[in-house]
Amino acid sequence: MWMDNEFLLGEMQQVEIQLKKALKTRNKTVQDAMTMLQQSGGKRLRPMLTILGGTFGDYVSRDIVPLAASLEIIHMATLIHDDIIDDTKTRRGSETLHSMLGRDVAVYTGDFLFTRAFLLISDIAEVKLMKDVSKAMAYICEGEIDQNEQRYSKGTTVKQYLKRISGKTAALFAISLAAGGYKSGCSKKMMNKLGVIGKDIGMAFQIIDDILDFTGSESSIGKPAFNDVIQGVYTLPVIFALNSKYKAETEEALDQIQNDGGKSLRIILEKAEVIEKTRGIALKYVEKARIKTLELPDTVGKEIILKIIDQQVNRKF
């Protein structure tokens, strides 16, 4: 596990301190929500990547840590808005914010988080970095809009799916790694390479996440199994099945999903062998990220990035 690295552990502890400071507010309702969000934990992969990106230049903790915290806050905000749109009742084993406090409070809390994130960035970022983060935010929003427009569409293509996740997930991974490099003074070439590695890691991460929606238990993935497909979000396994000889059976299983909770669809996905096919796509992104990372200079960041990439292969949650 990469968190046994003394340098990374120390910097991530500073990120948690920065998060606690940034999420303070005088409004008790919002403060309770902020506390719950921070304590719910999560993998904190995005701020880790920011810190690791910083190791390829002149690392200065007081510059990198607030940037890492701000990108995690942006991630928190997107999760809140995702849960509202998907009407998800649980995340990471706990009741979601809108389920506990109502949609209105959840929306305002998500908006509040965005303001805190950009306040943090504005203290340490130049105009270019602000623009880059804003562009990443635009890609995330476009990915979410694409996903919403494709709900319940049995004609969604692999190309549309990959474009969707490159925005809604991979864009934040890319900017997290690249921003750390930028803030530590890396060259444009190095920043671009870090961004591509981050994107490939994010693509693999989301594809594995989508597999786990079908194969994981609620306790392991932190949300109800088949949640995405029940909400009309058809991911790669379903798209592959709809483009196989089992198309008619897949369509029928999708029509029955509200009644059987995905039991019929699970049988079809196994018959069509699409889970392994989807895993193969994820492994291609894993391998692309690994090859590019091996080209990086030897730093503690390189070692840990390679461990993070390898962990994607066997991720269970």
N, C-alpha and C positions, 0 to 999 in steps of 0.2 A: 504494500500500500504506500502511495506517494506521500501521504500525510505523516509518515515517520521521518521525513526530512526536516531537520531542525530549522533550516532557513525558511522553508515554506510554512511550516507550522507557526513560527513566530510572526511572519507577515500576515497570515490568515487570522491570527488572534488580533492583530492590529486592525484588520478589516472589520472584525466583529465589533470592536470598540468604536470604530468610525460609523458603522451602521447604527449602533445604539444612539450615538450622538445625533446623527442625521435624522433619525426617525422620531425624535422628541417633538411633542406638540402639547399645547395647553388644553386641547379638547380631549376630554377623558374617553369618549367613545372611539375616536380615531387612535388615541394613544394605546388603548387596550388592543385595538386591531393591529397596530404596529408591533406591539410586544408579542402578540400571538404569531405574527408573520415571521419575526426574527427567530423566535424559539422553535418554530416548526422546522427550522434547519434547512435541509436540502443539500445537494451535493456541492454547491458553491463552486461549480466548475468554471463559470465565467470569470469571477474575480481571480481564481487560481491562474487562469490563462493570462490575464492581464499582468499578474506578478511574474509569471514565467516569461512572457514576452519582454518584460523589462530587463531580464538577465542577459539579453543579447546586446545591451548597450551599457551606458553608465547608470547603474541602478541607484536611484535615490528614493528611499522609502516614503518620505513626506510628499513626494509627487505621485508615486505609483499607487499607494494604498488608498487615497481618496478617489482616484480614478477607478480602481478595482471595486470599491464600495458603490460608487455611482452606477456602474454597469450592473451590479447585482440588484440594486434598487429598481433599475429599469426592468430587469427580468421579473422581479416581484410584481411590478405593476402590470406587466403583460399577462402574468398568470392570473391575477385577479380578474382582469377583463375577459380572459379566455374562459374562466370558470363561470362568469356571468352569462356569456354568450351560449356556452354549452350546457348551462344549468347543472353543472357538476356539483354533487352534494358533498363529496369528500376528496381530499387531496393529502397525500402522505399520511393517510390514516386518520386525519382530523377533519372536522366539519369545515367546509369552505366559508369564506368571509361573508359572501352574499347569503348563504344559507343560514348563517348565524344572525347577521345584523340587517339583512335586507339588501336589495339591489341598489337602492339609492346610496346608502352608506358605503357600499362596496365600490361603486363608481367613483364617488368623491375621494375615497381612500386611494384608489388607483391613480387618479389625477394628482392627488397630493404627493404621491410617491414620485411621479414624473417631475414635479417642481423641485423636490428635494434632490433628485438625481442631478438635474441641470444646475442647481445652485452649487452643489459639490464640484461639478466639472468646471463651472465658471471661475472657481477660485484658483484652479491650477492649470487650466487648458488655454491654449492659443486658439485663434479663430479657426485655423485649419482643422484642429482636432474636434472643435465644436461642430464644424460642418460634417466631418466624417461620421461622428456619432449621430447627427441628425439624419444623414443619409441612411445609416443603418436602421434607424427608427422607421424611416419611410419604407424601407424594404420589408421590415417586420409587419407593418400595417398592411402593405400590399399583399403579403403572404396570407395574412388573416382574412383579408377581403376575398382573395382568390378562394380560400377554403370555404368561406361562407357562401360564395356564389356557386361552388361545386357541390354543395350539400345535396345528398340523395341522387346525384347524377351518376347513373350507371354507365355513362359514356366517358367518364373521366379517364384521360390517358396517362401513361407512365410519365410522359414529358410534362404534363400539367402538374402531376404530383410532385415531381422533382423540383420544378420551378416554385411550387407552393412552399415546400419545406426549406428551400434555399433562402427564402425570405423569412418565414415565420420562426425558424430555428437557427439555421446556419449563419445568418447575417450577424447575429449577436455574438456567436462564437468567433467569427472572423474579426469583428471590430475589437473584441476583448483582447485577443492575442496581438493584433496589429497595433492597438492603442498603447499597450505596454511598451512595445518596441519604439513607437514614435516618441513617447514621453521620455525614454531613456536615450534618445538621440540616435537611433538606428538610421541607416541609409534608407532611401525610398525603395531600393531593391530588396533590402532585408524586410522592410515593412510589408511589401507586397507578398513576399514569400510566407511571412507569418500569417497574413490574412488568408492566403490560399489554404495553408495547413489548418487554420481555425475553421474555415468553411468545410473542409473535408471531414474534420472531426465532428462538426455539427451535423452534417448530412448523415454520417454513420450513426451518430447518437439518436437522431430522430427516427431513422429506419428501424433500429433496434427497439426503440420505444414503441413503434407501431407494431412490431412483432409481439412484444410483451403484452400488448392490449389483448391479444388472442391467446397467448400461452401462459401468462403470469397469473398468479392469484391476487385477489384484492389486497391481501396483507402485504404482499411483496412489492406490488407496483404502486400502492398508495391510492388507488382509485378503483372503481368497479371495473371488472373485466368486460370487454366488448363495449366499453363506454363510448368510444369514438364512433364505431359503426352504428350503434343504436341512435346516436345523434346525427347520423347521416354523413359522417366524415369517412369516406371510403379511402383507405390507405392501400399501400402496395400489394399486400396479400389478396385483398378483395379485387383490386384492379387486375391482377394477374389471373385470378379465377374467372373474372368476367370476360377475359380474352382467351379462355381455354375451351376445351370441348365440354366443360361443365358449366358453360355460360347460363343455360336455362335453369339448371338446378341452383346455381348461385343466386340468380335473380329471384327465384322462388324462396330461397332461404332468407334473403334480405327482406322480402315482403312479410315473412313470418317472424322476423326478429323481435318485434314488440311482444309477440305472444310466447315465444320459447326462449327468449333471452340469449339467443345465439347458438343454441344447441345444434340446430340443423346446419348452420353456417360452419360451425367447427368441423362437422363431419365432412362437408364439401371441401373445405380448405385442406384437410388431411388427404382426401382422395386426389385432389389436384396437385398435391405436393408443392404448394406455393410458398409455404413458410420457409423451406430451405432455399427456394429460388430467391426469395426476398432477402434472406440472410446472405446469399451470394453477392447481391448488389451492395449490401452494407460492407461486406468484406473488401470489395473493390475500393470503396472510399477509405477504409482503414488502411489498406495497402498503399494507396496514393499518399495519404498523410504520413505514413511511416517512411516512405522513400524520400519525400521532401524534407522530413525532419532530420533524417540521417545526413542530409547535405548541410545542415546548420553547424555553426562553430560549436565546439565542445564546451558546454556550460552545465551547471546544475539544472538549468531550465530544459535543456535538450534531453537530459536523462529522464526527467519527470514527465515531459510531454510524451516520450516514447512509452512510458508506463501507462499513461492515461489512454493512449491509442490502443495498446494491447488489452487494456481492461475492457474496451468496448466489445471485443470479440466474445467474451463470456459473461457479459453483463446480465444480471438476473433481475435488476430493479432500476 
